[in-house]
Amino acid sequence: MAVRAAVLPAVGAPLEITGIELPDPGPGQVRVRLAAAGVCHSDLSLSDGTMRVPVPAVLGHEGAGTVLAVGDGVTHVSPGDGVILNWAPSCGSCHTCSLGEVWLCANALLGSGNVYARRASDGADLYPGLNVAAFAEETVVASGCVLPAPDGVPLTDAALLGCAVLTGYGAVHHSARVREGETVAVFGVGGVGLAALQAARIAGASRIVAVDVSPAKEELARAAGATEYVVASEQTAREIRALTGKQGVDVAVECVGRAVTIRAAWESTRRGGRTTVVGIGGKDQQVTFNALELFHWGRTLSGCVYGNSDPARDVPVLADHVRAGRLDLGTLVTDRISLDDIPTAFDNMRAGKGGRALVTF
């Protein structure tokens, strides 16, 4: 029997809500009934070609659900278990995995190139965007793409742990390594940015500045932990320095992926400060620096993939924060929508409207 899914028929094309035929799980595979899936800006980057995946594809990489069936050899989950989808499973054997940098695994996305389902209407092959194809009522994934869901966290909330929270929390704790008492600026108040704001608060940052183009996001940002809010402009870096005794913040976390925002984040840090870039930008977004300023300011600029996180290690830590009330997953969601609403959510992201949408099934 076909299940409904949001299919990207071609790069740049609108998503189509249609039926797909899933096979039974084979050896090392798991079939999952989705409870919720987050609509992440990375999905938009896939649809517009900023990040390349085979098409036609079912997108969606942030989700949680219940195991329906498992294939031979799967022992860590069983039918009826709640699970979180892990879109970047590490192989454990490549060079970066051997260094402990599992978030840079060279083989993590190989599954995206495998046909995993067929379109019900014409039998066309379908690929799982970022391995897990969460924009569907059900999906079939490799066993490495599921983690046991933590106790005490509803699956509809736990879905966010699979990408936005891991990325935002990891950017603060693993990449930037924010220390108690430091000052932090977070650029972009979407799902990842809101998670980064909460992570900075958990880390004990003394001042947390949120930056966004939308004045309407101030309330959300302050609820997540921001102590100041700056509406983005050409004067953003100057405003942030003014808030910090003309020094600049110790750490800036950029969650947008635009050259102008990366540059502003870098300029907003103090001499010797640290900027972590989380946002996924296109090849056309060129950031320039001159040699003298690199020497003089002594700042660090670093990229950050998946929050430099190890999901198996970090999801239990995040769950502890959720259960203790330190991390509020509800504040990350501004719209709860149905599968049919995903194309509209994509249009809103393109237009810079709305906030973080969560699909519930």
Solvent accessible surface area in square Angstrom, and as a share of the most:
residue,aa,sasa,rsa
1,M,209,0.93
2,A,39,0.30
3,V,8,0.04
4,R,97,0.35
5,A,0,0.00
6,A,0,0.00
7,V,0,0.00
8,L,0,0.00
9,P,35,0.22
10,A,46,0.35
11,V,56,0.32
12,G,57,0.55
13,A,23,0.18
14,P,105,0.66
15,L,16,0.08
16,E,79,0.35
17,I,50,0.25
18,T,32,0.19
19,G,19,0.18
20,I,0,0.00
21,E,75,0.34
22,L,21,0.10
23,P,70,0.44
24,D,119,0.62
25,P,23,0.14
26,G,22,0.21
27,P,113,0.71
28,G,28,0.27
29,Q,63,0.28
30,V,0,0.00
31,R,35,0.13
32,V,0,0.00
33,R,93,0.34
34,L,3,0.02
35,A,24,0.19
36,A,0,0.00
37,A,0,0.00
38,G,0,0.00
39,V,4,0.02
40,C,6,0.04
41,H,102,0.46
42,S,18,0.12
43,D,0,0.00
44,L,8,0.04
45,S,5,0.03
46,L,1,0.01
47,S,0,0.00
48,D,72,0.37
49,G,16,0.15
50,T,59,0.34
51,M,47,0.21
52,R,187,0.68
53,V,17,0.10
54,P,53,0.33
55,V,48,0.28
56,P,28,0.18
57,A,0,0.00
58,V,0,0.00
59,L,0,0.00
60,G,0,0.00
61,H,1,0.00
62,E,0,0.00
63,G,0,0.00
64,A,0,0.00
65,G,0,0.00
66,T,45,0.26
67,V,2,0.01
68,L,79,0.39
69,A,34,0.26
70,V,46,0.27
71,G,10,0.09
72,D,113,0.59
73,G,74,0.71
74,V,16,0.09
75,T,125,0.73
76,H,88,0.39
77,V,4,0.02
78,S,57,0.37
79,P,81,0.51
80,G,58,0.56
81,D,56,0.29
82,G,25,0.24
83,V,0,0.00
84,I,1,0.00
85,L,0,0.00
86,N,11,0.06
87,W,31,0.11
88,A,13,0.10
89,P,27,0.17
90,S,50,0.32
91,C,55,0.33
92,G,57,0.55
93,S,92,0.59
94,C,19,0.12
95,H,134,0.60
96,T,30,0.18
97,C,13,0.08
98,S,83,0.53
99,L,107,0.53
100,G,46,0.44
101,E,59,0.26
102,V,27,0.16
103,W,50,0.18
104,L,78,0.39
105,C,14,0.08
106,A,81,0.63
107,N,57,0.29
108,A,12,0.09
109,L,76,0.38
110,L,121,0.60
111,G,28,0.27
112,S,8,0.05
113,G,44,0.42
114,N,91,0.47
115,V,60,0.35
116,Y,24,0.09
117,A,2,0.01
118,R,123,0.45
119,R,42,0.15
120,A,46,0.36
121,S,93,0.60
122,D,95,0.49
123,G,40,0.38
124,A,29,0.22
125,D,58,0.30
126,L,0,0.00
127,Y,48,0.18
128,P,6,0.04
129,G,1,0.01
130,L,3,0.02
131,N,11,0.06
132,V,0,0.00
133,A,0,0.00
134,A,0,0.00
135,F,0,0.00
136,A,0,0.00
137,E,36,0.16
138,E,22,0.10
139,T,0,0.00
140,V,7,0.04
141,V,4,0.02
142,A,55,0.42
143,S,28,0.18
144,G,41,0.40
145,C,3,0.02
146,V,2,0.01
147,L,27,0.14
148,P,76,0.48
149,A,23,0.18
150,P,22,0.14
151,D,123,0.64
152,G,67,0.64
153,V,10,0.06
154,P,81,0.51
155,L,46,0.23
156,T,46,0.27
157,D,32,0.17
158,A,0,0.00
159,A,0,0.00
160,L,0,0.00
161,L,0,0.00
162,G,1,0.01
163,C,7,0.04
164,A,0,0.00
165,V,0,0.00
166,L,1,0.01
167,T,10,0.06
168,G,0,0.00
169,Y,16,0.06
170,G,0,0.00
171,A,0,0.00
172,V,0,0.00
173,H,46,0.21
174,H,45,0.20
175,S,24,0.15
176,A,3,0.03
177,R,163,0.59
178,V,14,0.08
179,R,141,0.52
180,E,151,0.68
181,G,44,0.43
182,E,16,0.07
183,T,24,0.14
184,V,0,0.00
185,A,0,0.00
186,V,0,0.00
187,F,5,0.02
188,G,10,0.09
189,V,3,0.02
190,G,31,0.30
191,G,5,0.05
192,V,24,0.14
193,G,0,0.00
194,L,2,0.01
195,A,1,0.01
196,A,0,0.00
197,L,0,0.00
198,Q,1,0.00
199,A,0,0.00
200,A,0,0.00
201,R,95,0.35
202,I,39,0.20
203,A,18,0.14
204,G,29,0.28
205,A,16,0.12
206,S,72,0.47
207,R,86,0.31
208,I,4,0.02
209,V,0,0.00
210,A,0,0.00
211,V,3,0.02
212,D,14,0.07
213,V,114,0.65
214,S,29,0.19
215,P,90,0.57
216,A,90,0.70
217,K,39,0.17
218,E,62,0.28
219,E,144,0.65
220,L,51,0.25
221,A,0,0.00
222,R,107,0.39
223,A,68,0.53
224,A,0,0.00
225,G,13,0.13
226,A,7,0.06
227,T,63,0.37
228,E,34,0.15
229,Y,29,0.11
230,V,6,0.04
231,V,65,0.38
232,A,39,0.30
233,S,63,0.40
234,E,173,0.77
235,Q,82,0.37
236,T,3,0.02
237,A,9,0.07
238,R,157,0.57
239,E,71,0.32
240,I,0,0.00
241,R,67,0.24
242,A,72,0.56
243,L,57,0.28
244,T,20,0.12
245,G,59,0.57
246,K,170,0.72
247,Q,119,0.53
248,G,5,0.05
249,V,0,0.00
250,D,23,0.12
251,V,0,0.00
252,A,0,0.00
253,V,0,0.00
254,E,0,0.00
255,C,26,0.16
256,V,55,0.32
257,G,4,0.04
258,R,121,0.44
259,A,19,0.14
260,V,91,0.52
261,T,19,0.11
262,I,21,0.11
263,R,60,0.22
264,A,20,0.15
265,A,0,0.00
266,W,2,0.01
267,E,54,0.24
268,S,0,0.00
269,T,0,0.00
270,R,72,0.26
271,R,138,0.50
272,G,33,0.31
273,G,0,0.00
274,R,44,0.16
275,T,1,0.01
276,T,1,0.01
277,V,24,0.14
278,V,18,0.11
279,G,16,0.15
280,I,74,0.38
281,G,35,0.34
282,G,25,0.24
283,K,193,0.82
284,D,114,0.59
285,Q,66,0.29
286,Q,134,0.60
287,V,47,0.27
288,T,103,0.60
289,F,57,0.24
290,N,88,0.45
291,A,85,0.66
292,L,132,0.66
293,E,23,0.10
294,L,89,0.44
295,F,162,0.67
296,H,77,0.34
297,W,80,0.28
298,G,47,0.45
299,R,27,0.10
300,T,75,0.43
301,L,72,0.36
302,S,43,0.28
303,G,58,0.56
304,C,12,0.07
305,V,69,0.39
306,Y,12,0.05
307,G,0,0.00
308,N,27,0.14
309,S,1,0.01
310,D,38,0.20
311,P,10,0.06
312,A,67,0.52
313,R,116,0.42
314,D,5,0.03
315,V,6,0.03
316,P,70,0.44
317,V,60,0.34
318,L,0,0.00
319,A,0,0.00
320,D,72,0.37
321,H,22,0.10
322,V,30,0.17
323,R,119,0.43
324,A,58,0.45
325,G,60,0.58
326,R,104,0.38
327,L,4,0.02
328,D,74,0.38
329,L,5,0.03
330,G,36,0.35
331,T,28,0.16
332,L,0,0.00
333,V,18,0.10
334,T,53,0.31
335,D,61,0.32
336,R,130,0.48
337,I,30,0.15
338,S,49,0.31
339,L,9,0.04
340,D,78,0.40
341,D,57,0.30
342,I,0,0.00
343,P,34,0.21
344,T,79,0.46
345,A,12,0.09
346,F,3,0.01
347,D,82,0.42
348,N,56,0.29
349,M,35,0.16
350,R,117,0.43
351,A,63,0.49
352,G,65,0.63
353,K,133,0.56
354,G,53,0.51
355,G,28,0.27
356,R,15,0.05
357,A,7,0.06
358,L,0,0.00
359,V,0,0.00
360,T,48,0.28
361,F,73,0.30
